[in-house]
Amino acid sequence: MDALLSYSTSALLALGAPASPPGTQPNPTAQLLTQLGMFLFLGFIFYFLLIRPQRVRARQQESLLKSLKKGDKIVTGSGIIGIVISVNEKSLSIRSADTKLEILKSAVSEVTERGGEASSQS
């Protein structure tokens, strides 16, 4: 365990900038380029791990909301399961058990059954 730790520590130290010979000044241009390279690298990592997946999820949610139609069985973010009765611009009416509810489209988290698929199976 100690050998692995010392090996990994020495490997990480070897990746750093080499020490300048005694009595010389470090090159400021090289240090600036090294820092700029690290910022760019971190920017790419940040984009691919955080921003891009969020955009993909937002596009999927938007297409889900645009494709809602009468007869779809949905689940809301709060866990209400219902069948779509009518679709308006920003809201929709659903029937859950014996209750008719009007909810915002943004509250829909998933469509469990499409209206066309349910009628073709019977």
C-alpha positions in Angstrom: 0.0 0.0 0.0 2.8 2.4 0.9 4.7 1.5 -2.2 1.7 2.3 -4.4 1.2 5.6 -2.7 4.8 6.6 -3.0 4.8 5.5 -6.7 1.7 7.5 -7.5 3.0 10.6 -5.7 6.3 10.4 -7.6 4.4 9.9 -10.9 2.2 13.0 -10.2 5.3 15.1 -9.3 7.0 13.9 -12.5 4.1 15.4 -14.5 4.8 18.9 -13.1 7.1 21.4 -14.7 10.8 20.5 -14.5 12.7 22.5 -12.0 14.8 25.3 -13.5 18.6 25.1 -13.0 19.8 27.1 -10.0 20.5 30.7 -10.7 18.1 31.0 -13.6 14.6 32.6 -13.9 11.6 30.6 -15.0 10.2 31.5 -18.4 7.1 33.6 -17.8 5.7 32.9 -21.3 5.9 29.1 -20.7 4.2 29.5 -17.4 1.4 31.6 -19.0 0.9 29.0 -21.7 0.8 26.2 -19.2 -1.9 28.0 -17.1 -3.9 28.8 -20.3 -3.7 25.1 -21.3 -4.9 24.0 -18.0 -7.9 26.5 -18.1 -8.8 25.3 -21.6 -8.6 21.6 -20.5 -10.8 22.3 -17.4 -13.2 24.2 -19.6 -13.6 21.2 -22.0 -14.1 18.9 -19.1 -16.7 21.2 -17.6 -18.5 21.4 -20.9 -18.7 17.7 -21.6 -19.5 16.6 -18.0 -22.0 19.3 -17.0 -23.3 21.6 -19.8 -23.7 19.2 -22.7 -25.7 16.5 -20.9 -28.0 19.2 -19.4 -28.7 20.5 -22.9 -29.5 17.0 -24.2 -32.0 16.5 -21.3 -33.6 19.8 -22.0 -34.1 19.0 -25.7 -35.6 15.6 -24.8 -38.0 17.2 -22.3 -39.0 19.8 -24.9 -39.7 17.2 -27.5 -41.7 15.2 -24.9 -43.9 18.2 -24.1 -44.4 19.0 -27.8 -45.5 15.4 -28.6 -48.2 15.3 -25.8 -51.7 14.4 -27.2 -55.1 13.3 -26.0 -55.1 9.8 -24.6 -51.4 9.7 -23.4 -50.8 8.3 -20.0 -48.4 10.5 -18.1 -46.6 10.9 -14.8 -46.0 14.3 -13.3 -43.0 15.4 -11.3 -45.0 15.1 -8.1 -46.0 11.5 -8.9 -49.6 12.0 -10.1 -50.5 9.4 -12.8 -53.2 10.4 -15.3 -54.5 10.3 -18.8 -54.4 13.5 -20.9 -57.9 14.8 -21.7 -56.9 18.0 -23.6 -53.8 19.9 -24.4 -53.5 23.7 -24.3 -50.6 26.0 -25.1 -49.0 25.9 -21.6 -51.2 23.5 -19.7 -53.1 20.3 -20.1 -56.1 18.6 -18.5 -55.7 15.1 -17.1 -58.0 12.6 -15.5 -56.6 10.8 -12.5 -59.0 8.3 -10.9 -62.3 10.3 -10.6 -60.6 13.7 -10.6 -60.0 16.1 -13.5 -56.9 18.2 -13.0 -55.3 21.0 -15.0 -51.5 21.1 -14.8 -48.7 22.9 -16.4 -46.9 21.1 -19.2 -43.6 21.6 -17.4 -44.9 19.3 -14.6 -44.9 16.3 -16.9 -41.9 14.1 -16.2 -42.6 11.1 -18.5 -45.1 9.5 -20.8 -45.8 5.9 -19.8 -48.1 5.0 -22.7 -48.9 6.8 -25.9 -52.6 7.2 -26.8 -52.2 5.6 -30.2 -50.4 2.5 -28.8 -53.1 1.8 -26.2 -55.9 1.8 -28.7 -54.1 -0.4 -31.2 -53.5 -3.1 -28.6 -57.2 -3.7 -27.9 
